[in-house]
Amino acid sequence: MFHESRLEELKIILPEAPKPVAAYVPAVRTGDLVFVSGQLPLAMGSMTTGKVPSKVSVEAGAEAARACLLNSLAVLRDVIGNLSKLRRVVRIGVFVQCDSDFTEQALVANGASELLQRIFGDIGRHARTTIGVPALPLNASVEVEAVYEVLPQA
């Protein structure tokens, strides 16, 4: 359980996996890939809302991306049992609710990307798409989706 112990070492506690807020499932596994639905920045009963940077600073947006990522890992853990079965992070998609003239979405997305690399090292390095959008569900500032490669099922 290398990855689980790494979370403890970093003093990171994964939340309970969030329940869907609409008509979808939290994740789908096909073969050795797990596609985790977009996760919102829900943390300890609250959520970061509003546009970056007029309502939410870039730094707070990056923190929201980290919260999204932790929710994604919680969903992944529910699907595969524990994170020691993770082979690599394949790709993340980061959606940033932002003002129309904002062009630093990548700085917000780095919150999630840097956390993945900090937790998992080389297998946390991933492909990424970052997109600025005019609105997100529940007025969330950020949403993160992910694709993970995992060990084959026994």
N, C-alpha and C positions, 0 to 999 in steps of 0.2 A: 504494500500500500504506500509506495513512495510518494505519490501525489497527495494523498490524504495527510501524511506526516509533514509534507512541505507546507500545506495550509496551516497546520498547527504551528510550525516553526515561524511562519510569517504572521501568526496571530490573526488569521482570517477564518471567520466562522461563516460557512455557507448558510443562507437562509433556508427555510422550507421552500420547496419548489412552488412558485406561484401557480394558481389555478387560472385557466383561460378566462378572459373577460368577454369572449364572443364565441362564435361557432367554429372552433378549430381545436386541434389537439396540441399539447405542449411540444411534442416531438414525434418524429417518425423515424424508425430505424429501417434501413433497407441494406441488407448485407452487412458490410463493415462500416457503414456510414450512418451517423445520427444527425438529422436535420432538426435543429431546435428552432421553434417559432420565435418571432421577434419578442424580446423581453423588454419591459418598461423599467424605469428606475425606481422601483418600489423597494424601500428599505425601512425597516422598523416602523411599519404602519403609515409611512408618508411617501410622497412622490415628488420629485423635482418637476415643476411644470413651468411652461412659458418659453418664449423664444430666446435663443442665444443671439447676440449678446445684450439685447435691450432689457430683458427681464432676468436673465440668468447669465452670469459671467462665464467666460470660456473655461476658467478653472472649475467652477461649479458644474458646468456641462461635462467636463472630463470626469469629475467625481460621479456624476449621474451615469456616464458610460460604464464606469467601474461597477456601479450597482447593477446595471443591466447585465453585465458579464457574470457577476456572481449569481444572479438569478438563472442565467443560462447554464452555468455549471451545476446548479442545484437540480435543474431539470435533467441534465445529462446524467448526473449521479442516480436519479430516480430510474432512468431507463437502463443503465448498465450495472447498477449495484454499488460500485465504488470507482473512484477516479483512477485507480491503478490499471484499469482496463483501457485507458485512453492511449492510443498510439500517437496521435498528433492532432493539432488543431489545423483544419484544412483552410477554412475561410470564415471571415465574419463580414457582415454587412452592418454598417452604422448609419442610422438616419438621424439627422439633427434638425429639430424644428428651429428655424432661424429667420432672422430678418433678411429681406430680399437682397441687400447689398453685402451680406456677410460672406466671406470667402475662406474662413479658416476652420472649416469643418474638420479637417484632418487633425487639428490640435485637440478637438473634443474627442474624436475617435481614438487618439493616442491613449486616452485613459484606459480603454478596454485592451488595446493592443499591448501596451506596456505591462499591464497586470498579467496578461496571459504569459508573456515572456518571463516575467518575474517568478510566476508560479511554476511553469513547466520547462523553462529553459528553451533549448533548441526545438523541442516538439511543440512549443507554444508559438513559434514563428509561423505566420499564416499569410494567405492572400487576403486582401481587404478591398471593399468598396465602401466609400463614404459619400453620402448624398445629403444635401441640404433640401429640406422640404418646408412647405408653408404651414403644415399642421400635422399632428400625430394624435393617435387615440388618447382620450382622456387628458388632452393638452400636455402630454409628456414632452419633456425637452429633448429626450433621446430615446431611441429604440435600437436594440442590437439583436440580430439574428446570427446563427452560427451553424457551421457544418464541422463535425468531428469524425475522425477515423478511430475506430475502436477495435479491440481484439475480437476475433470471430467468436460467435456463440458456441458453447459446448454442446 
